[in-house]
């Protein structure tokens, strides 16, 4: 009996420990990113682990299993390894490795030798080929693919859905709670009002107790209103992380819960449902989470909640308490709380009907707001009217909700085809003609130079859009000495802050007397910076696809890349190399097209785009060598280096 008890003492803890995967590194576990965090138009599928800005640390198997896939690619995950763990029903993925451990390393070397190239391996295996034990060294940390030295660690179900390490009991070492920054109230109907206005209201949060935040004054809303919250989480190293769970309560009743523990790669396009794309892309806002559920959303995070869950509406008039709770992956909890006053929608009874002068438009999710000045500003007093009488293009009169702020009249027009042709007040046009893009899709034309094609169901709701021509900013396109050439006008596609669930296509007429390969469609930011979007040639047109609206222009790239010698270095998998730094203004370098010869013999060339470095291999023999290096950019421009080293 004594022997049986002793055996149980050792077996029970061992069995329990085996059910929780271990971390793949023996150095300090220090994440630089979190699971499912905002990555623009997608979620991050794993956790990035710091490796002290070094490479070569052993990577250990997190549980028993077998190697199911080896993938070697120039970008992406670089040297990647996939291990299946049947007992746990999960798969572990390791990216950016420097090398594999044996016997996988020998397999890869032999395959590369047979292929005659470093990249392009993507092989799958059965359980019998490479059996793996928990704690076995499976590879070494590196910086292959994209990014500096780090280990991308990912857990997936066998259907390849990424899951959080915390969902299988792995504890994220983090004792620093998130910091709450702002809460946002956003109208979700054309007549929604927030503190008397139609625009989104950003309410700053103040810490009133440790880990508890609030806003000062009750926010007054009417109509359909949704909330968002901006927060930043960190482990003290400067990186910002996402959180694992967010709850929204109204008077202690839960309206919405988001739990970031699993998603499908097929749902990456829905990232902008969970995060506000434009707010999360700004400095100082943190990640801005949407605390209501869009009707088309199917994400696992809030699957048990119905469409529009989380919204405030006039069904519950009066003063209410709002509470938002956020918990990060280390278990640290923060709370935001404040009050909201929900008003019953009032009957529009005090209509303004004087002369107005149109100033500009502001676009909301379900309305376009016309901002106008009144010729007699002294007659306008805040609260003196709640609507404006206006006429559509057919002369029919309508009463629309309006607000006044700082002497300016704002009128909210619903997204409806009757307003596509514009509107007027007292004979003055206060709403320009626009195009209504319905759920069936549509097209916008900027004279004959540009066309934007919106496919069917590119948006979940109809919207107004327009193309407006303006002059190019030549001095913005490149450095003082190297300029890209503007070959079209700049076209503003408005609204400028629209994110599409499915991409639109932008087509320009192909400029005459130009090399099509050197042309590209670029997006120009508000600050004047530009980024390459694409440039597929279709007969007499050049086209690209995009999911965000903005300002677009054709630029011609006739600028050859620049290149400078950095010295000799020994590079993993390559050996002795001449190292060059290369840069390009425009479409970027074509790393796959780079060629080199040493003493007249073609040699292997590799590169690290993150460092803008090119590696020319050579044998270890002494003496100067004749080097010929040809560097191409994606526009076909070439820089040729001939020198002795």
N, C-alpha and C positions, 0 to 999 in steps of 0.2 A: 504493500500500500504506500509505503514511504517513497519507493522508487517511482510509482505512478504520479504522486504529487509533485515530486521534483521535476519529472518530465513535463507536466502541465505548466509549471512555472516558467519553463524555458520556451515551450511551444506557443503558448497563448500570446505573449508579447511579440514573438517573431512573426506569427500569423497576422496580427493586427498591423504591424509595421509594413509587412509586405503588401498590404492592401492600399497603402498610400505611396504614390510615386515619390522618389527623392528628387532633389534639385540636381541638375546636370553638371554643376560646377562645385568644386570644393573650396574655391575662394569665396570671399564675402558675396552673398547674393544681394546685388544692388541694381534694381531695375532702372532703365532709362526710358521706358515706355510701359504702357499698360494695355491690357486686353480690351479690344473693342473701342479704343479711343478714336477720336476724330482724326482722319487722314484726308481731309478734303472731300472727295467724292466716294470714299470707301472707309471701312472700319479697319483697324489694325488687328490682324488675326492671332497675334501671339504676344509674348512679353520679351522685350529686348533686355539682355543682361549685360552690364558693363564688364569689361575685362581689363580694367586698369590701363586703358589705352595701349594695350600690348596684345600680341598674338601668341599662340602656342600653348595655352592652358589646356590640360586634358578635359575632355567632355565625357561624362559618364552616362551610361544607360539608366533611365529613370525607373525601369522595372524589367522583369523578364520579358522576352519576346524574340522577334526576328526582324532582320532588315528586309523591308518590303519594297524599298525603292532607293536608288541612287541617282541623283541628278546633278550634272555639272554644266553650268551655263555661265556666260560671260557677265551678265547682269543679274537682276533678281536676287535669288538666294545664293548665287555663286555655287560653291561646293555645298550641296545639301544632302541630308540623310533622313530617311523615313523609317521608323521602327514600329511594327505592330505589336500590341500587347494584348493577346486574346483573353487572358484571365481578367483584365480590367476593362475590356471592350473599348480601348482607346488606342490612338496612334500618336506617337511623338515625332516632331519634326525639328530638325536642327539646320539653321541656315548660316551662311557666311563663314563656313569652316575654312581653315587653312589647309587641312588635309584630313584623310580618313585614317583610322587605325587599321592594323592588319586583322583579317585578310582582305578587307574591303579596299585598302590602299593598293594592294597588288592587282586586284581586279581592275581598278580604274587605270592604273599605269599601263596594263596590257591592252585595255580597250583604247586608250589614247594612242598608243603606239600603232595599233592596227588601223585606227581612223586617220592617223597622220595629223591630228589637231588636238588642241587642249579641251575644246568645248563641244557640246552637242550630245552628251551622254544623258539618257533618260531611260533607265532599265528597271524593271520590276522583278521581284523574286518571290519564290514560295518559301514556306517555313523551313525547309530542309537546307537551304543554301547557306545562310548566315545566321546561326542561332546566337542569341544574345542573352547574357545574364545581368541582372540588376547590379549596378556598380561597375560594370565592365567598361573599360575605356573604348569609346567608339570613334573618336576623332579629336581634333584639336582646334581651338578657337582661332579665328582669323578675321579677315576683312574682305573676303572674296565677294563678288557681286556688288551690291550697292551699300555704301555707308562706311564709316570708320570702323576700327576694331570693336567688335561686340559679338554676342551670340544671340541669334533670333531663336527663341524657344517657343514651340507651339504644341498644343495638345488638340487632337481632333477626335471626333467619333469616326466610326468606320465608313460613314457616308460622307466624310471629309468636312463636316460642320466643325468649325473651330469652337473650342470650349475654354473657359477660364481655368487656370490651374487651381484656383480656389474651389471650383466645383468638385474636385476630386480630393480635397483636403490639404492641398499645398498652401502653406501660409506665406503671404507676401510680407517680408520684413519692412514695416513702415509704421512709425509711431507719430507721424506728423499729420494732423487732420487737414482736410481741405479748407480753403479759404473762400468764403462766399463773397461775391463782388456786387452783383446787381440782379434784380428781378425785373422782368420785362412783361408788360401787359400789351397784348396785340389784338386789334379788332379783327374778327372773322366774319363780318358781314358789313355791307355798305353803310348801314346806319349805326354801327357800333361806335360808342363814344367812351373815351378814357380821359377822365379829368376834364371833360368838356371839349376834347379835340378828337380828330379822326386818326391821328398818327400814333404809332407805337410809343409807349411811355417807358423810359428806362429809369428805374427807381434804385438809387444806390442803397446798399445794405451796410449797417453799422453793427459792430460787435458790441453787445450789451453785457454779455457774460462770456466766460470761456466757451467757445464752440457754439454760441447762440447769437444769432444776428436778427435784426429787425429793420423795418422801414418806419419812418416817423409818423406820417399822416395817413389816414385811410385813403385808399385809391377809389375814386368814384367811377363806376362803370355802368353802362347800359348796353343792351344788345348782347350779341355773342362775342365773348372775349376769352382768349387763351393766355396762358402764362409760359414764360421761359425763365431759366435761371442760369447765370454765368458764374462759374467757379473755377478755381485753379487748385490743383493738388500736386504736391511735390514731396520728395523724400529728403529735401534739403540740398539737392545737387543742382537745382536750376531747371531741370526738365519739368514739363507739366504733364500730368496724368489724367486719365478719366477715372470715374468712380464706378463702383460695382452696383449700387442701388440708389434710386431716387424715388421717394414717395411724395405725393401731393394730397393734402388733406384740406377739407372745408368743414369747419366745426367738428373736427375729429372723425369725419367720414372720409374714407379714402376715395379720391376721384381717379387717380392713376398711379400705377407703380411700374417702374422700369428696372429690370434686373438684367445686368449685362454679363451673362454667363454663357450664352451660346447664340450663334447666328449661322446663316448659310452664306457661302460665297455668292450664291445666286441672288442674295438680297443686298449685296453691297450697294447697289444703286439706290437703296432706301436709306442710306446714311443720312441724307439731308432731311429725312422725316424725324430722326432722333436728335439731330444737331441742327442748329441754325448755321448754315454754311457761311454766310457773309459775316455775321457777328463773330463766329468762332475763328474767322480768318484775320480779325483785327487784333492789333496789339492792345493789351490791357483788359481784354474782356474775358480771358480764360476760354474754356469750352462752354458754349451756351447750349443747354439742353432744352428740347421742346417738351413741355409738360402737358401736352394734349395729343391725342392720337388722330392723325390724318386718316380719312376714310380708306385710302388705298394701302395703308400700312399693314404688312403681314409679319413684321419682325417678331422673333421669339420673346423679345424683351417685355412686351406688354400683351401677349397673345390672348390672355383671358379677359381683356377689356374690350368693349365694343368701339366702333368708330365714333369719333368726337369725344371719347372719354377724356375727362380733365377740364372741359370748358366750363366757364361761368356763363350763366344765362339768366334771363329775367324771370325764370320760373321760381327763383328764390330771392325775392326782393328783401331789402333790409341790410343791416350790418352783420358781417360774418368775419370769422377768424380764419386766416390762411396759415397753414404750416407746411413747410417743405423740409423733408429730412433726406440727407445724402450720407451714404456710407462708402468709404473707399475700400480698396482691396486689402488693406491692412486692418479693416474693422473699425477705423476711426469715424466717428459720427459728428455731423454738424447739423444745425437746425436754423432755418429762417422762418420768421413769423411776422405777421402784420395783419392789418384789417383791410377789408374791402367793403364798400357800400354798393350794393346792386340796386339800380333804379328800374322801376317799370318804364318801358318806353312811353314817352309822352306823345300826345297828339300834336302834330305840327300845326301851330295856330298863329304864330307871329312871323309873317313872311315879309322879307325885304324885297322891294321891287324897284329900287333906284338904279342909276347907271353904275356899271362896274367896268374896270379895266383889267383885262387878263394879264397875269404875270408869269406863272409857270404851273406845271403839273407835278403832283406827287402821287406815286403809285403804291397802293396797299394791296393786300392779298385779294380782296373782293370789291375794290372800288378804285376809282381814279379821282383824286381830289384836285379841283381847280382853285388856285390861289389868285385872288383878285383884290384890287384896290378900289375903294369907293371915291367918287369925285367929291363927296362931302363927308370927310372923315369925322367931322365934329358931330354928325348926326348918328354915328355908329357908337353905341355904348354896349359893352359886353353884357349879354343877357337880354338885350332889347329885342332880339328876334331869334328864332330857332330854325328858320328855313328861308329859301329863296324861290321865288317864282321864276321859272325859266321856260323857254320853248325849245323843242327839238327842231331838227332841220325841216320837218314837215309843218311846223307852225303850231303843233299841239302843246298846250301849256301843262306844266308839271310843277309840283311843289316838292322840293328836295331838301333834306336836312342840311343845315349849314352851321358853322361856328365862326366866332370872331376871336382873334388874338392879335394884340399889338396893332390894332386898326386895320387888319387884313381879313377879308372875308374868304372863308373856305367852304366850298360846296362839294359834297360827296356824291359822285355819280356811280350807280351800280354798273357792273359789267353786263351791259345789255345792248343788243344790236341797235336799239333806237337812238343810242348816243354815239354810235360809230361815225355818224356824219356831223357831229358837233352839236353845240347848244348855244343859245344866246339869251341875254337878259336886256330888256329895254332896247333892242336893236343892236346890242354890242355882243360880239362873239366871245364867249368866255370858256369854251371848250373846243379845241381844234379837232379837225377830222382825224380819225385813227382807224386802224384795222382791227376788227374783232377776230381773234383766232379761237375758233370753237373746238370742241372735242374731236371733231372730224379733221382737224388740222387746217392748214392754210398757207398762204404765201405773202411775203412782203417784197415790194420792188422799190429799189432806189434808182429812179430813172431807168436807164438800160444797163447801168454799170454793175449793179449788185442785186442779188435775189436771196431771200432767206426762205427756206422750205421747212415748215413745221409739220412733222408726220402726225398721223392719227394718234390720239391719246398721248401726245407729247407732254401734256399737262393734265392734271386731275380736274381742273376747272377752266372755263373760258377766261381769256384775258385780252386786254387792249395792248397793241404794240405798234411801233412806228420806226422808220429809218430816217435819220436826219444827217445830211451831209455837212461836213465842216472841213476846213483846210487842214493839211497835214502839218506835223511838227517835225520838220526835217532835222533840226538840231538835236532832237531827242534820240534819233536812230543811230546809235553807235557812239564812238569816242570822238574827240575833236579832230583826229587825223583820219579815222575810218568811218565812213558813213554808208549806211544802207540807203538805197534810193526808193523814195515813195513813187509807186506806179499807179496809184489810185487816190481818190479822196479818202479821208477817214469817215467811216459811216458809224454813227452811234445807233445801236440797236437798243431801243428803250421799250420797257423800263430797264434800267441799267443793272438792277439787282434782282434778276429773275433767275432761278435755278430750275432747270427742266428735269423731270424724272427720266425722260428719254431724249436723246440728242436731236438737235435740229441740224440742217445742212446749210452752209453759207456758200454761195456761188458768186464769183466775180467774172466779168468778161475778161478774157485773156488779153493783156496789153499787147499791142503790136510792137514789132521791132525789139523784141526782148527774148532772151533765152528762157524757155519755160522752166527748165530745171533750176534756174536761179531765182525763180519767183516763189513767194510763199505768202500765206495769209497770216497776219500777226494781230494779236490783240494788244491794244494800248491801254494802260491803266490810267487812273485819274492823275497820277503823279507824272505821267509822261513816259514811263517805262514800257517796254514792249516784250512780248513773248510769242514764240512761234506756235501756231495752231495746226498747221498742215498745208498741203498744197498738191492735192491730187488733180492731175490734168485730165479733163474730160472734153475731148474735141476742142472747142474754142473757149472753154471755161476752166477756171481753177477753183477747187472746192475744198472745204474742210467741214468737219462736224464739231459741235460744241454743245455743252449742257448749260453754260452760263452766258447770259447776255453781256454786252459791253460795247467797246469801240473797236472796229476792225478795219484793216488797211492792207493793201498789197505792197510788199517791199521786195526790192530786187537785191540779191546778195552777190556782189561781184568781188567781195573781199576774200583774199586768200587767208588761210590760217597763219598764225604766228607760231614760231618754234624757237626754243633756246635749249642749249645743252646744260645739263645739271651735274653730270659726272657719272662714274661707274658705281654699280651696286650689284650685290648678289640677291636675286629675287627667287623666292620659293617657287619650285616647279620649273624655273627657267634657267637658273644658274647665273653666270656673269652677264651683265647687261650694260649697255650704254643707255643712260636715262635722259630723256628729253621732256621738257614741259611744252605743251601745245595748247593754244587757245583759239577760239573762233568767235567772230561777231556775226550773228545771224542764226542760221538753222542748227549750228553745232557741228562738231567733228564727226566724220564717218569712220569710227574706229575699226570697223571690219575691213575697210578698203586700204588701210595703211600698209605699205610695203617697204622692205629694206633689203639692202645688199651690203655685204662686208667683203671687201677685196673681190668684188664681182660675183660673189655667190649669194643667192637668195637665202635669207635667214629668217628664223621665226621671230615674229613681232607680237607683243602683247601690250596691254594698256590698263590703266586704272583711271576711268573717267572721273571718279570722285576727286582725284588729285591732279587731274589734267596731265597725267604722265604717260609717256610711251616708252616701252622697253625693247631695245634692239639687242638680241642675243649675239654672243660671239664666243669663240673658243678661248681657252686660257693661255694661248701662246703669247709670248711677249712681242713688243714691237708695235709701231704705229700701223693703223689699218685705214684703208680707204672706205668711207661710209657714204652710201647713197640712201637717203630716206625720203620717201614721198608720202606726204600727209594730205589727205583729202577732207573737205567738209561735205556736208550733205547736199550742198548746192553744186557740187562738182568742181569747186575751186581747189587748186593744188598748190602746195608749198614744197619745193624741192631743196633738200639740204645735201650738199656735197662737201665733205671735209675729211681731214685726217685726224684720227684720235689714237 
